[in-house]
Amino acid sequence: MPIVNQRIADHAFLRPLYADTYFPDHVLDKGRAILLRLCERIEAEQPSDLAALYVLTQAATEEFNLLEAEFEAAGSEIETVAREEIAEGFWFVASAYGFADADVEELIATREW
């Protein structure tokens, strides 16, 4: 399903991480895909309030939890810089879909990184 929201379609998720060789592109590609699937779910399900949005973002956060093992296998990890960039990606998504008042910590409350 193509993304309809133009702000999302034009956004380069995780860009600073791609610029750093510490983070393997093939794992970042999976992280970017998680964020884009989240966008697709938001467009399909159209959450009506923050509680509904948090259900979707926390499910996507759990996918990032599973991705941590792939970072480690590639000699990397979701460390401070990556955590901040991933969290920023979640906030950007929330904002782009009209939830600018979303709490970033609540968006990623299920994180283990």
C-alpha positions in Angstrom: 0.0 0.0 0.0 1.6 3.3 -1.0 1.9 6.0 1.6 -0.6 8.8 1.0 0.8 11.4 3.5 3.2 13.5 1.5 5.3 14.5 4.5 5.9 10.8 5.2 6.6 9.9 1.6 9.2 12.7 1.3 10.9 11.9 4.7 14.2 10.0 4.8 13.8 7.9 8.0 17.0 7.2 9.9 19.1 9.3 7.6 21.8 10.2 10.1 22.3 6.5 11.0 22.8 5.6 7.3 25.6 8.2 7.2 27.4 6.4 10.1 29.2 3.1 9.1 28.7 1.8 12.6 25.1 1.1 11.7 24.7 -1.6 9.0 22.5 -0.4 6.1 20.8 -3.8 5.8 19.6 -3.6 9.4 18.7 0.1 9.0 16.6 -0.9 6.0 14.6 -3.1 8.3 14.1 -0.3 10.8 13.0 2.0 8.1 10.5 -0.6 6.9 9.1 -0.9 10.4 8.4 2.9 10.4 6.8 2.8 7.0 4.6 -0.2 8.0 3.6 1.9 11.0 2.6 4.7 8.6 0.6 2.2 6.5 -1.2 1.0 9.5 -2.0 4.5 10.6 -3.4 5.3 7.2 -5.4 2.1 7.1 -6.8 2.2 10.6 -7.0 5.9 11.2 -6.6 6.0 14.9 -9.0 8.5 16.4 -7.1 9.4 19.5 -3.7 9.1 21.2 -4.6 5.9 22.9 -5.3 4.2 19.6 -2.1 5.7 18.1 0.0 4.4 21.1 -1.3 0.9 20.4 0.1 1.1 16.9 3.4 2.8 17.8 4.1 0.4 20.7 3.6 -2.6 18.4 6.1 -1.1 16.0 8.5 -0.5 18.9 8.3 -4.2 19.7 9.5 -4.9 16.2 12.5 -2.7 16.9 13.1 -4.7 20.1 13.5 -7.8 17.9 15.8 -5.9 15.5 18.3 -5.3 18.3 19.6 -8.9 17.9 20.3 -8.1 14.2 22.2 -5.0 15.1 24.3 -7.0 17.6 25.0 -9.8 15.1 26.3 -7.1 12.7 28.6 -5.7 15.3 26.4 -2.7 16.1 23.7 -1.9 18.6 20.8 0.4 19.3 22.8 2.9 21.4 22.2 6.5 22.3 22.5 8.0 18.9 20.3 5.3 17.4 17.8 5.5 20.2 17.3 9.2 19.7 17.0 8.9 15.9 14.5 6.1 16.2 12.4 8.0 18.8 12.5 11.0 16.5 11.2 8.9 13.7 8.2 7.8 15.8 7.5 11.4 16.9 7.8 12.6 13.2 5.2 9.9 12.3 2.8 11.0 15.1 3.2 14.6 14.1 2.7 14.0 10.4 -0.6 12.3 11.1 -1.9 15.1 13.3 -0.8 13.9 16.8 1.8 16.6 17.5 0.8 16.4 21.2 1.9 12.8 21.4 4.4 11.9 24.2 7.5 10.4 22.6 8.1 8.2 25.6 4.6 6.9 25.4 5.0 6.3 21.6 7.9 3.9 22.4 6.9 2.8 25.9 7.5 -0.9 25.0 11.1 -0.3 24.0 13.9 -2.5 25.4 16.7 -0.4 23.9 
